[in-house]
C-alpha cells in the first residue's frame, strides 16, 4: 500500500508537469516572430491562399480556443499537421523517433557500462593513480562538447583510419526494413539477420560514443563521490572490521546504496538526450526526431515544434517516474521521506 501511494503521487505530479509544459510550449510557439503560414506557402502565395490555410489550421481563432483544440487533439493522439512535410506530425515523429531512441538507448548503455566501473575503481583506489586517471577522463569527457567529439571521431575513425562508417544507419546497398520495433539492431535479431545487426552496430558506434562521453563522465564522478561517502558509514567500516572480503564489501554492501545518484543522472540524461541529440544527429546524418525538430524550428512549423517538445517532455516525465520507482525500490527510505 505504501508503494502504491508513492507511485500515485509521482503519477499525479507527472500529469501536472505535462499540463504545464503544454501551456508553456503553446504560448512560446505562438509568440515566435514570423508568419508560419506565409513561410509554408512561400512569398508568391496570394493573400487569399494564406488566409485559407490559416483558417484551415485554425490560426485565425482566439488563442484560448486554439489551445483547447490542441489539447483535445493531444487527448486523441493528434499532434496536428506539419507545414513542412504536409503530413500528420504524429506520423513524422513515428518515422523518426525510432532512430533517435535507438541512438539514445545505445548511448545510455555505453555510459552506464563504462561510467559505473570507472567510478567504483576511482573510489576503491581513492587518491592513488587509478583515481587520478579516472578523474582526468571524467573531467575531459564532461567538458568536451558533443559536436566537437563527434567531428573528431568522424575524422579519425571515418576518414583517417577508415574503420567505421560516418553517416546514416545502414549501408546504401543493404536492404532491410525495421518493421517491428523500428530499432534496426533489435529487428535484425528478431529476423535472424546477423549481417544487418553487426552493420547496424558499426553505424551506431560513433554517434553513440560522441553522445555518451559527457554522461559517462558525470556517472563516473557521481559514483565515485557516492561510494566514498558510503565507505565512511559505520556499517561499511564494520564490514571491514569483521574481515569481509574487499570485493564483497565493495560490490554487495557499498555499491547498492551508492547507486541512487548515478541512477537518477542516468534517467535524466536518457530523457534529455531524446530532444538534445540533434547536433550529433546532424553531424552523422542520423535520421532521428531531434534533427527533424531542428528543421521544423528553422521553418517555424508550429505543430511540429510543439509535437517534438511534447513527445520529449513525455519521455522526460516517464524517465523521471521510472527513476523514482527504481530508487524507491533500491532505497526504501526514499518512499518513507516522500510521505512527509
MIGU-520478 format. One record per residue: x, z, y of N, C-alpha, C, O in turn; residue in one letter. Coordinates in steps of 0.001 Angstrom, whole numbers, padded with zeros to 6 digits, always signed. Each point is the difference from the previous one (the first is absolute). Example, Ala and Ser with C-alpha at 12.3 -4.5 7.8 and 13.67 -1.06 7.14 Angstrom:
2
+013190+007800-005690-000890+000000+001190+000900+000000+001200+001036+000665-000019a
-001386-001385+001069+000820+000060+001190-000770+000730+001090+000509+000169+001108s
//
This chain:
340
+000829+000000-001206-000829+000000+001206+000860+000000+001251-000292-000693+000975x
+001362+001485-001020+000896+000063+001158+000628-001361+000291+000101-000419+001153x
+000321-000267-002228+000623-001319+000174-001026-001012+000507+000351-000861+000806x
-001613+000936-001253-001040-000918+000450-000272+000169+001491-000145-000990+000718x
+000073+002238-000244-000205+000245+001428+001178-000520+000815-000181-000571+001075x
+001366+000770-001587+001210-000518+000649-000083-001524+000138+000323-000550+001053x
-000756-000127-002118-000104-001454+000012-001095-000471+000955+000190-000985+000713x
-001330+001671-000689-001101-000393+000886+000393+000142+001465-000374-000837+000822x
+001117+001875-000486+000466+000160+001381+000900-001170+000406-000119-000533+001104x
+001011+000144-002001+000905-001115+000295-000768-001301+000150+000329-000806+000871x
-001340+000578-001692-000802-001228+000096-000770-000031+001323-000090-001048+000641x
-000463+002187-000233-000742+000058+001265+000912-000319+001184-000380-000754+000895x
+001575+001324-000894+000943-000297+001073+000417-001468-000019+000199-000603+001055x
-000067+000035-002230+000397-001404-000118-001069-000918+000598+000324-000953+000708x
-001594+001239-000993-001086-000808+000559-000042+000120+001520-000260-000983+000693x
+000513+002170-000179+000022+000190+001447+001130-000781+000643-000179-000577+001073x
+001345+000550-001714+001145-000764+000514-000313-001487+000020+000336-000681+000969x
-000969+000161-002011-000339-001421-000053-001012-000368+001077+000084-001080+000584x
-001042+001967-000316-000957-000259+001075+000712-000072+001351-000248-000911+000789x
+001131+001871-000528+000758-000031+001250+000864-001238+000119+000124-000575+001081x
+000482+000157-002206+000826-001211+000020-000829-001223+000343+000447-000851+000770x
-001649+000745-001329-000849-001161+000296-000375-000060+001472-000056-001080+000589x
-000200+002236+000002-000340+000028+001432+001196-000418+000852-000133-000826+000903x
+001298+001398-001194+001196-000275+000798+000410-001459-000098+000275-000627+001023x
-000226+000066-002231+000453-001382-000155-001014-000969+000583+000377-001061+000496x
-001663+001409-000548-001011-000863+000611+000181-000057+001511-000073-001074+000597x
+000307+002223+000019+000184+000040+001461+001274-000732+000400-000004-000768+000963x
+001098+000997-001693+001263-000654+000327-000117-001508-000150+000491-000746+000848x
-001141+000283-001926-000140-001437-000228-000808-000659+001118+000320-001109+000427x
-001357+001784+000044-000812-000579+001071+000697+000072+001358-000295-000789+000897x
+001229+001747-000749+000690+000159+001285+001220-000909+000123+000584-000090+001080x
-000186-000582-002150+001168-000879+000055-000241-001154+000975-001092-000567+000029x
+002117+000213+000778-000184-001102+000956-000139-001337-000708+000513-000189-001103x
-001214-000738+001750-000168-001331-000567-001351-000151-000671-000604+000987-000421x
+000131-002212+000322-001284-000319-000605+000244-000518-001412+000512-001110-000148x
-000852+001861-000895+000260-000462-001363-000768-001264-000357+000482-000816-000786x
-001665+000647+001350-000792-001190-000293+000675-001234+000572+000064-001038-000659x
+000438+001143+001878+000709-001128+000617+001292-000301-000769+000353-001165-000179x
+000350+002202-000275+001210-000222-000784-000308-000689-001319+000784-000818-000481x
-001926+001151-000098-000360-000595-001286-000392-001469+000149+000344-000821-000850x
-001055+000489+001916-000478-001374+000184+001011-000897+000691-000059-001223-000128x
+000990+001827+000861+000989-000816+000692-000409-000290+001437-001156+000198+000372x
+002106-000667+000437-000290-000217+001424-000948-001157+000275-000571-000067+001089x
+000385-000840-002029-000846-001180+000246-001466+000239-000345-000835-000875+000228x
+000516+002025-000765-001389+000288-000348-000848+000156+001253+000463+000530+001010x
-001676-000983-001078-000905+000091+001149-000546+001417+000132+000111+000816-000916x
-000697-000548+002062-000587+001318+000246-001142+000257-000975-000171+001117-000487x
-000618-002167+000204-001111+000157-000931+000488+000381-001399-000605+000843-000662x
+001698-001464+000215+000550+000328-001319+000510+001439-000048-000184+000708-000991x
+000829-000292+002085+000509+001371+000056-001142+001004-000052+000059+000981-000742x
-001094-001227+001530-001126+000926+000031-000748+000014-001331-000492+001045-000426x
+000405-002208-000234-000685-000058-001283+000737+000818-001057-000627+000732-000766x
+001964-000855+000720+000772+000783-000961-000042+001483+000341-000057+000845-000893x
+000086-000529+002186-000070+001409+000400-001331+000609-000438-000049+001153-000430x
-001021-001925+000540-001305+000495-000433-000065+000129-001519-000593+000943-000524x
+001212-001906-000186+000009+000054-001461+000727+001244-000497-000431+000646-000955x
+001542-000319+001619+000788+001169-000399-000563+001312+000535+000440+001074-000411x
-001402-001148+001320-000590+001208+000562+000801+000617+001116-000233+001154+000360x
+001190-001906+000208+000837+000545+001068-000723+000074+001345+000523+000578+000952x
-001721-001161-000870-000747+000035+001251-000944+001200+000073-000717+000159+000987x
+000708+000673-002003-000878+001154-000033+000710+001233+000557+001227+000007+000104x
-001984+001040+000258+000640+001243+000488+000949+000579-001036-000184-000183-001203x
+001210+000889+001690+001033+000516-000891-000561+000937-001064+000424-000039-001155x
-001390+000891+001553-000554+000949-000969-000711-000754-001120+000092+000364-001173x
-000798-001414+001557-000696-000778-001018+001006-000746-000886-000197-000116-001209x
+001278-000391+001824+001043-000655-000790+000616+000970-001005+000252-000356-001152x
-000013+001587+001605+000584+000992-000906-000961+000341-001134+000416+000157-001147x
-001699-000045+001471-000986+000279-001038-000043-001103-001048-000088+000275-001197x
+000151-001529+001651+000015-001130-000938+001262+000043-000845-000038-000281-001198x
+001166+000635+001828+001265+000039-000729-000010+001094-001064+000439-000230-001126x
-000936+001414+001471-000051+001104-000970-000958-000340-001135+000279+000309-001159x
-001408-000943+001481-000934-000408-001058+000668-000993-000948-000211+000048-001212x
+001027-000957+001779+000734-000934-000849+001027+000706-000865+000177-000342-001169x
+000504+001333+001747+000983+000760-000781-000652+000680-001195+000579+000050-001085x
-001782+000473+001286-000701+000669-001098-000301-000970-001136-000099+000414-001155x
-000048-001711+001472-000257-001017-001025+001278-000658-000505-000047-000866-000873x
+001192+001277+001423+001263-000645-000363+000240-001280+000757+000854-000798-000387x
-001600+000582+001473+000135-001209+000808+000859+000322+001222-000393+000803+000845x
+001568-001432-000754+000908+000230+001123-000111-001082+001067+000829-000060+000907x
-001836-000786-001005-000169-001063+000983+000732-001268-000414+000569-000085-001088x
-000598-000899+001983+000633-001297-000258+001229-000159+000887-000022+000331+001186x
+001077-000837-001773+001251-000189+000732-000079-001245+000874-000444-001059-000444x
+000880+001203+001688+000085-001152+000888+001200-000872-000331+000025-001184+000337x
+000971+001768-000998+001227-000731-000309-000175-000896-001223+000392-001167+000031x
-000968+001689-001094-000152-000766-001240-001411-000524-000215-000239-000817-000889x
-000710+001298+001722-001406-000373-000132-000562+000391-001366-000921-000642-000505x
+001471+001682-000079-000456+000543-001276-000369+001473+000202+000448+000619+000965x
-001255-000054-001861-000258+001439+000101+001303+000793-000052+000872-000278-000822x
-000748+001257+001696+001227+000802+000066+000244+000699-001330+001147+000150-000420x
-002213+000279-000244+000160+000673-001287+000680-000921-001013+000813+000460-000801x
-001136-001752+000826+000647-000947-000918+001476-000167+000340+000849-000032-000892x
-000542-000076+002195+001397-000140+000412+000822+001206-000432+001112-000148-000508x
-001660+001341+000709+000726+001220-000376+000124+000091-001515+001032+000424-000519x
-002083-000822-000187+000055+000034-001463+001101-000919-000531+000659+000327-000987x
-000456-001474+001638+001008-000953-000445+001419+000443+000337+000944-000378-000694x
-000780+001169+001741+001346+000387+000438+000367+001432-000351+001180+000350-000004x
-002172+000483-000291+000279+001415-000208+000844+000243-001249+000886+000855+000003x
-001161-001608-001072+000704+000248-001260+001507-000153+000166+000769+000769-000576x
-000339-001763+001366+001435-000209+000203+000614+001191+000723+001077+000463-000376x
-001751+000041+001414+000507+001177+000719-000021+001235-000889+000944+000790+000019x
-001993-000616-000788-000105+001173-000878+001115-000009-001040+000604+001037-000273x
-000330-002200-000307+001075-000085-000989+001350+000320+000632+000827+000684-000602x
-000609-001180+001811+001252+000270+000702+000140+001485+000312+001067+000578-000206x
-002132+000043+000700+000051+001422+000351+000143+000862-001248+000726+000995+000014x
-001409-001366-001089+000112+000760-001243+001425-000037-000539+000523+001015-000459x
+000095-002180+000517+001398-000115-000419+000914+000796+000926+000948+000640-000455x
-001234-000681+001752+000802+000739+000975-000039+001501-000260+001040+000659-000017x
-002236-000123-000185-000149+001435-000235+000666+000414-001305+000586+001079-000088x
-000675-001935-000924+000645+000311-001281+001513+000099+000163+000623+000932-000507x
-000037-001892+001213+001451+000027+000222+000393+001228+000816+000969+000685-000326x
-001734-000409+001397+000322+001146+000854-000085+001309-000775+000831+000888+000190x
-001824-000760-001059-000165+001231-000779+001091+000140-001056+000608+001062-000136x
-000362-002131-000608+000962+000049-001097+001411+000289+000515+000784+000661-000681x
-000459-001152+001878+001324+000241+000555+000052+001246+000881+000985+000737-000030x
-002034-000495+000812+000039+001075+000985-000001+001392-000598+000779+000856+000421x
-001652-000613-001406-000092+001346-000584+001282+000398-000723+000499+001097+000248x
+000069-001934-001137+001273+000400-000636+001134+000203+000996+000827+000893-000180x
-000778-001714+001232+001036+000192+001012-000176+001348+000691+000975+000716+000227x
-002225-000366+000110-000249+001290+000639+000340+001172-000902+000557+001000+000455x
-000894-001123-001746+000315+001065-000954+001510+000153-000146+000511+001119-000036x
+000203-002243-000048+001458+000056-000127+000630+000630+001239+000937+000790-000110x
-001453-001141+001294+000547+000563+001229-000224+001504+000071+000878+000740+000444x
-002060-000281-000884-000281+001436+000030+000826+000749-001037+000474+001108+000252x
-000308-001720-001412+000746+000676-001068+001477+000158+000363+000626+000997-000359x
-000075-001975+001066+001412+000052+000406+000103+000164+001514+000749-000717+000663x
-001507+001664-000129-000068+000222+001437+001396+000242+000591+000799+000779-000520x
-000541-001495+001648+001254+000105+000760+001222-000468-000791+001130+000328+000361x
-001340-001080-001421+001100-000616-000730-000104-001515+000179-000925-000498+000641x
+001881-000224-001213+000056-001421+000308-001256-000787-000428-000364-000937+000711x
-000334+001261-001845-001241-000736-000283-001059+000198+001083-000731-000926+000350x
+000664+002156+000174-000958+000287+001075+000337-000814+001245-000899-000555+000633x
+002168+000474-000276+000395-000771+001182-000294-001485-000161-000446-000658+000940x
+000701+000129-002150-000279-001413-000249-001496-000279+000113-000401-000980+000628x
-000419+001829-001226-001454-000195+000039-000515+000085+001436-000858-000789+000395x
+001366+001726+000380-000452+000126+001392+000371-001222+000818-000786-000440+000839x
+001976-000121-001069+000398-001218+000716-000917-001163-000380-000451-000752+000865x
+000179+000611-002168-000890-001068-000454-001397+000176+000585-000614-000966+000454x
+000114+002201-000465-001347+000263+000495-000117-000286+001491-000975-000608+000442x
+001958+001038+000331-000045-000231+001449+000116-001486+000312-000730-000521+000843x
+001655-000163-001529+000179-001434+000237-001270-000771-000337-000413-000876+000761x
-000211+001191-001895-001204-000723-000395-001182+000319+000908-000849-000858+000240x
+000791+002081+000263-001126+000395+000842+000069-000631+001392-001037-000297+000593x
+002250+000087-000064+000125-000511+001370+000154-001515+000054-000049-000579+001085x
+000234-000076-002230+000152-001450-000006-001368-000656+000067-000829+000247-000876x
+000557-001079+001885-001308-000673+000086-000234-000880-001217+000922-000638-000508x
-002160+000610+000049-000317-000758-001211+000216-001493+000191+000398-000691-000939x
-000657+000176+002157+000185-001435+000205+001481-000371-000036+000358-001078-000474x
+000517+001982+000982+001436-000272-000051+000497+000006-001435+000768-000872-000406x
-001217+001872-000368+000401+000071-001401-000552-001192-000774+000660-000521-000899x
-001876+000087+001249-000586-001157-000674+000826-001256+000256+000284-000760-000925x
+000098+000545+002174+000827-001166+000321+001363+000092-000667+000518-001005-000487x
+000074+002210+000459+001308+000184-000622-000065-000295-001501+000863-000694-000537x
-001876+001217-000129-000160-000259-001428-000271-001472-000270+000497-000570-000972x
-001286-000030+001838-000314-001419-000172+001252-000859+000110+000185-000938-000775x
+000669+001256+001733+001233-000778+000189+000974+000231-001151+000542-000949-000566x
-000325+002225+000225+000997+000315-001032-000443-000452-001395+000728-000713-000690x
-001935+001140+000285-000435-000276-001368-000503-001422-000186+000119-000572-001083x
-000686+000000+002155-000597-001311-000145+000900-001158+000366+000013-001024-000684x
+000746+001182+001766+000764-001136+000513+001503+000105-000235+000693-001017+000031x
-000177+002211-000263+001439+000164-000265+000256+000083-001507+000804-000759-000540x
-001499+001690-000137+000215+000190-001433-000914-000867-000872+000316-000261-001161x
-001435-000180+001713-000952-000859-000736-000452+000655-001306-000017-000645-001049x
-000346+001915+001116-000413+000705-001218-001491+000331-000002-000564+000258-001062x
-000089-000261+002234-001419+000335+000064-000711-000948+000966+000601-000449+000975x
-001869+000141-001233-000774-000853+000921-000344+000753+001279-000020+001231+000022x
-000246-001970+001023-000186+000625+001319-001380-000218+000610-000321+000639+001001x
-000502-001511-001561-001323-000243+000583-001027-000185-001107+000314-000488-001086x
-001556+000889+001383-001097-000213-000928-000103+001056-001073+000734+000987-000005x
-001685-001222-000927-000232+000927-001108+000416-000571-001348+000306+000753-000924x
-000291-002092+000802+000382-000664-001236+000680-001319+000330-000190-000523+001098x
+000986-000038-002026+000595-001313+000245-001089-001064+000180-001053+000091-000631x
+001286-001085+001473-001027-001024+000249-000448-000726-001264-001168-000376-000103x
+002059+000169-000858-000363-000753-001196-000643+000815-001092-000382-000556-001030x
+000246+001868+001217-000564+000871-001027-001474+000234+000293-000353+000667+000972x
-000497-001220-001818-001446+000106+000203-000533+001259-000675+000141+000176-001210x
-000754+000696+002006-000608+001212-000551-001021+000517+000992+000248+000036+001205x
-001403+000363-001724-001066+000538+000841-000243+001456-000371-000382+000311-001128x
+000608+000576+002090-000239+001436-000220-001488+000267+000195-000420+000479+001053x
-000372-000792-002073-001452+000015+000128-000654+001279-000503-001228+000096-000020x
+002016+000877-000383-000587+001240-000520+000115+001134+001017-001014+000522+000464x
+002221-000144-000123+000208+001069+000984+000512-000533+001327-000061+000702+001010x
+000566-001937-000993+000623-000534+001197+001475+000322+000105+000702-000584+000825x
-000215+001511-001652+001404+000373-000019+000716-000879-001029-000325+000039-001187x
+001280-000815+001634+000631-000982-000877+000672+000664-001188-000153-000460-001131x
+000896+001535+001370+000722+000645-001096-000953+000590-001032+000235-000124-001202x
-001299+000760+001654-000957+000608-000926-000769-001079-000761-000143+000079-001221x
-000352-001087+001946-000745-001066-000666+000871-000781-000974-000483-000444-001041x
+001760+000272+001368+000908-000700-000913+000141+000760-001312+000030-000609-001069x
+000058+001927+001141+000072+000807-001226-001308-000067-000777+000005-000081-001228x
-001131+000117+001949-001291-000059-000687-000206-001347-000687-000655-000064-001040x
+001202-001008+001601-000107-001329-000599+001130-000297-000982+000018-001060-000627x
+000928+001995+000493+001113-000223-000898+001018-001001+000511+000720-000612-000789x
-000652+000437+002111+000938-000950+000599+001225+000761+000509+000076+000362+001174x
+000879-000125-002074+001194+000744+000399+000851-000792+000980+000687+000595+000830x
-000715-001930-000905+000773-000810+000942-000508+000197+001420+000790+000104+000939x
-002117-000051-000781-000587+000246+001324+000282+001427+000456+000259+000239+001179x
-000308+000703-002109+000260+001401+000347+001395+000171+000587+000159+000619+001052x
+000847-001159-001723+001366+000181+000484+000254-000794+001282+000760+000447+000859x
-001379-001605-000721+000132-000746+001257-000679+000756+001144+000514+000044+001118x
-001673+000549-001408-000681+000787+001021+000831+001193+000448+000032+000335+001184x
+000647+000312-002146+000883+001111+000359+001153-000465+000875+000370+000686+000952x
+000202-001845-001263+001119-000529+000786-000431-000256+001442+000733+000330+000932x
-001904-000910-000744-000485-000279+001345-000430+001279+000717-000014+000053+001230x
-000334+000968-001996-000482+001255+000581+001129+000934+000404-000204+000888+000828x
+001378-001070-001392+001068+000986+000134+000506+000138+001440+000056+001113+000523x
+000305-002202+000115+000585+000090+001347-000954+000604+001028+000382+000947+000688x
-001621-001462-000554-000893+000634+000987-000316+001455-000330-000199+000806+000909x
+000152-000461-002182-000278+001395-000367+001147+000916+000414-000232+001094+000513x
+001457-001535-000732+001161+000811+000394+000040+000162+001512+000289+001087+000502x
-000578-002167+000229+000016+000068+001469-001021+001005+000513+000266+000714+000966x
-001429-000652-001603-001026+000945+000427+000257+001413-000515-000364+000978+000652x
+000995-000873-001827+000152+001307-000645+001112+000845+000594+000009+001217-000185x
+000933-001833+000895+001187+000736+000447-000360+001200+000865+000470+001109-000257x
-001291-001312+001274-000335+001100+000912-000761+001100-000724+000274+001183+000203x
-001235-001568-001051-000773+000999-000749+000890+000771-000960-000141+001215-000139x
+001055-001912-000525+000931+000663-000915+000833+001048+000731+000200+001104-000507x
+000291-001453+001710+000784+000951+000768-000790+001243+000363+000514+001116-000090x
-001772-001304+000502-000832+001148+000340-000263+000877-001215+000092+001225+000082x
-000420-001849-001207-000292+000774-001204+001239+000770-000458-000106+001158-000404x
+001275-001789+000464+001231+000673-000414+000280+001207+000883+000342+001069-000505x
-000482-001227+001817+000294+001118+000906-001003+001131-000173+000382+001170-000011x
-001659-001509-000125-001020+001045-000129+000110+000693-001347-000173+001215-000089x
+000461-001981-000969+000186+000623-001316+001181+000956+000027-000064+001093-000563x
+001133-001502+001213+001185+000860+000102-000328+001313+000708+000300+001077-000514x
-000915-001166+001692-000294+001213+000761-001009+000882-000722+000106+001225+000045x
-001083-001836-000709-000997+000784-000730+000626+000696-001196-000315+001157-000280x
+001197-001847-000425+000680+000611-001147+000896+001156+000437+000081+001025-000677x
+000587-001198+001814+000858+001077+000500-000829+001227+000370+000408+001131-000266x
-001574-001353+000880-000877+001131+000335-000479+000726-001249-000028+001230-000038x
-000349-001994-000983-000504+000609-001223+001117+000751-000726-000244+001046-000601x
+001460-001575+000656+001111+000638-000710+000317+001392+000537+000613+000806-000699x
-001024-000517+001932+000257+001322+000570-001111+001003-000298+000105+001169+000371x
-001182-001623-001048-001093+000904-000333+000420+000947-001125+000940-000278-000745x
-001652+001401+000637+000360+001034-000966-000084-000503-001438+000867+000304-000818x
-001930-001088+000505-000156-000415-001395+001094-000985-000406+000384-000043-001169x
+000127-000755+002125+001097-000906-000315+001288+000782-000256+000759-000319-000915x
-000524+001339+001728+001177+000839-000213-000126+000797-001299+000994+000219-000693x
-002217+000216+000362-000207+000737-001247+000276-000883-001209+000533+000464-001008x
-000899-001744+001116+000275-000925-001086+001484-000148-000251+000433-000080-001150x
+000345+000041+002208+001456-000069-000157+000537+001295-000607+000886-000022-000853x
-001439+001154+001308+000485+001291-000507-000307+000181-001491+000766+000638-000721x
-001897-001207+000259-000369+000122-001408+000710-001027-000873-000228-000046-001209x
+001076-000769+001801+000795-000928-000785-000717-001261-000418+000410-000647-000964x
-001484+000274+001671-000692-001251-000312+000938-001166+000325+000606-000013+001072x
-000474-000962-001971+000892-001133+000265-000321-000675+001340-001161-000130+000386x
+002212-000290+000302-000160-000553+001333-000921-001214+000009-000821-000140+000907x
+000941-000731-001889-000849-001183-000041-001477+000381-000126-000854-000576+000673x
+000564+001541-001529-001385+000456-000176-000500+000677+001269-001134-000218+000427x
+001983+001033+000166-000400+000720+001222-000310-000969+001132-000954+000207+000749x
+001758-001274-000618-000182-000951+001096-001244-000851-000208-000822-000128+000908x
+000675-000453-002089-001053-000972-000207-001341+000619-000398-001041-000620+000213x
+001042+001813-000779-001259+000606-000423-000530+001017+000997-001204+000051+000251x
+002086+000757+000318-000463+001091+000846+000195-000249+001498-000600+000701+000814x
+001415-001674-000434+000246-000244+001421-000601-001310+000486-000462-000087+001138x
+000465-000933-001994-000461-001307+000463-001502-000031+000256-000443-000592+000984x
-000350+001225-001859-001452-000063+000186-000459+000620+001320-000725-000666+000739x
+001105+001905-000398-000427+000522+001309+000629-000741+001175-000499+000088+001122x
+001583-000813-001364+000637-000758+001071-000610-001384+000173+000371-000733+000916x
-001301+000374-001790-000482-001369-000055-001107-000296+001002-000301-001166+000255x
-000314+002203+000320-001140-000229+000897+000397-000782+001259-000665-000990+000306x
+001716+001376+000446+000365-000784+001189+000362-001456-000301-000486-000886+000703x
+001324+000592-001722+000269-001414-000300-001252-000768-000411-000149-001175+000333x
-000752+001841-001059-001232-000654-000426-000863-000350+001209-000615-001066+000029x
+000561+001935+000953-000757-000282+001220+000585-001187+000749-000731-000892+000431x
+002045+000882-000277+000656-001125+000672-000243-001295-000751-000228-001041+000616x
+000274+001094-001931-000208-001191-000822-001398-000572+000219-000159-001214+000127x
-000847+002073-000084-001362-000472+000226-000194-000589+001376-000640-001042+000148x
+001188+001701+000867-000125-000510+001359+000726-001335+000163-000503-000907+000664x
+001680+000789-001268+000740-001253+000091-000729-001119-000725-000022-001136+000476x
-000570+001442-001614-000760-001012-000732-001135-000542+000864-000213-001210+000074x
-000504+002108+000570-001122-000439+000826+000461-000764+001230-000598-001016+000356x
+001657+001489+000302+000450-000659+001223+000598-001373-000278-000126-000907+000823x
+000780+000743-001980+000623-001283-000317-001032-001090-000238+000315-001180+000153x
-001544+001542-000526-001044-001000-000195-000190-000832+001271-000201-001213-000077x
+000262+001854+001231-000180-000730+001251+001277-000278+000756+000002-000808+000929x
+001108+001472-001309+001240-000124+000771+001077-000819-000686+001155+000014+000425x
-001517-000721-001473+000995-000787-000727+000151-001408+000565+000660-000844-000606x
-001275+000584+001778-000073-001379+000479+001370-000591+000333+000212-001197-000191x
+000731+002023+000691+001311-000527+000367+000721-000550-001229+000519-001116+000017x
-000496+001915-001080+000648-000445-001227-000752-001177-000612+000620-000923-000530x
-001941+000947+000598-000782-001118-000525+000299-001290+000751+000067-001071-000602x
+000112+001172+001909+000322-001194+000780+001402-000507-000328+000210-001208-000107x
+000748+002117-000054+001375-000412-000304+000064-000711-001344+000686-001014-000132x
-001395+001535-000870+000067-000568-001345-001154-000962-000296-000191-000406-001146x
-000575+000043+002174-001155-000901-000184-000909+000512-001117-000455-000763-000853x
+000206+002053+000879-000838+000629-001015-001467-000122+000433-000355+000484+001075x
-000497-001112-001877-001380-000278+000433-000911+001215-000097-000941+000006-000793x
+001211+001018+001589-000741+001247-000109-000955+000237+001148-000075-000786+000945x
-000657+001889-001044-001007+000343+001006+000633+000396+001319-000568-000270+001058x
+001734+000905-001096+000644+000427+001247+000381-001212+000848-000221+000003+001211x
+000796-001046-001834+000339-001209+000739-001264-000687+000514-000009-000538+001107x
-001050+000554-001903-001292-000547+000435-000513+000750+001222-000546-000607+000921x
+000722+001932-000911-000438+000783+001147+000744-000364+001269-000599-000018+001075x
+001899-000275-001171+000768-000399+001179-000525-001328+000557-000137-000159+001213x
-000151-000777-002093-000525-001291+000455-001337+000168+000703-000262-000674+000996x
-000581+001555-001495-001299+000202+000629+000133+000668+001364-000789-000274+000905x
+001785+001148-000751+000221+000633+001299+000445-001034+001028-000464+000015+001140x
+001352-000901-001536+000481-001036+000925-001119-000934+000428+000028-000530+001110x
-001013+000323-001978-001127-000874+000320-001209+000773+000539-001043-000585+000292x
+001197+001887-000168-001084+000890+000435-001270-000230-000813-001092-000164+000544x
+001270+000158-001845-001113-000134-000940-000577+001390-000232+000448+000730-000883x
-001454-000371+001692-000468+001385+000051-000467+000517-001354+000404+001085-000420x
-001249-001846-000265-000522+000468-001285+001120+000194-001011-000007+000968-000761x
+000966-001884+000750+001114+000116-000947+000888+001185+000348+000457+000722-000887x
-000211-000520+002188+000818+001143+000423-000645+001305-000452+000654+000859-000591x
-001947-000725+000878-000689+001228-000380-000051+000146-001517+000114+001109-000522x
-000283-002221-000186-000040+000063-001453+001307+000500-000596-000002+000846-000894x
+001119-001371+001392+001309+000424-000507+000240+001481+000306+000492+000744-000849x
-000841-000325+002061+000208+001407+000372-000891+000924-000828+000445+001058-000443x
-001698-001454+000233-000909+000828-000781+000486+000136-001445+000004+001096-000561x
+000404-002216-000033+000496+000056-001379+001256+000869-000079+000144+000805-000920x
+000768-000971+001891+001197+000839+000029-000377+001469+000165+000581+000877-000638x
-001568-000618+001509-000445+001375+000206-000628+000600-001244+000212+001175-000300x
-000990-001980-000432-000616+000487-001234+001078+000411-001003-000114+001042-000647x
+001159-001859+000518+001052+000344-000948+000825+001181+000495+000502+000785-000804x
-000359-000653+002124+000695+001168+000538-000771+001275-000340+000584+000997-000424x
-001900-001043+000616-000831+001164-000299-000016+000284-001499+000090+001155-000417x
-000205-002210-000393-000007+000193-001454+001323+000587-000482+000025+000880-000861x
+001079-001381+001431+001310+000528-000390+000110+001477+000363+000504+000799-000788x
-000974-000437+001976+000021+001413+000388-000872+000842-000919+000358+001123-000354x
-001515-001680-000032-000894+000738-000895+000647+000213-001362-000064+001090-000567x
+000689-002145+000049+000674+000124-001300+001150+000995+000074+000199+000804-000910x
+000566-000866+002015+001120+000927+000158-000495+001439+000121+000617+000912-000550x
-001730-000699+001266-000561+001349+000096-000389+000524-001376+000246+001161-000327x
-000857-002029-000473-000411+000417-001344+001221+000298-000865+000038+001013-000698x
+000964-001902+000746+001194+000197-000826+000769+001250+000416+000466+000756-000852x
-000333-000536+002163+000700+001203+000447-000793+001257-000347+000580+001051-000273x
-001910-001166+000285-000812+001136-000420+000175+000316-001474-000095+001155-000415x
+000354-002202-000380+000258+000216-001427+001394+000568-000213+000182+000933-000782x
+000808-001496+001480+001375+000452-000159+000170+001432+000505+000665+000820-000632x
-001282-000534+001794+000142+001334+000595-001391+000549+000314-000544-000319+001058x
-000053+001127-001930-001355+000531+000224-000128+000819+001275-001115+000206+000480x
+002212+000263+000078-000078+000788+001242-000571-000822+001143-000601+000553+000921x
+000787-001887-000972-000518-000862+001058-001518+000013-000009-000620+000002+001063x
-000001+000008-002263-001456+000053-000080-000511+001319+000573-001026+000037+000680x
+001756+001051-000963-000429+001315+000497+000081+000050+001523-000909+000505+000660x
+002022-001040-000097+000134-000014+001456-001055-000868+000643-000445+000285+001112x
+000030-001360-001804-001001-000900+000559-001351+000644+000183-000804-000500+000785x
+000509+001619-001493-001289+000662+000145-000062+000875+001243-001083+000363+000460x
+002257-000023+000085+000017+000978+001109-000188-000690+001331-000013+000658+001040x
//
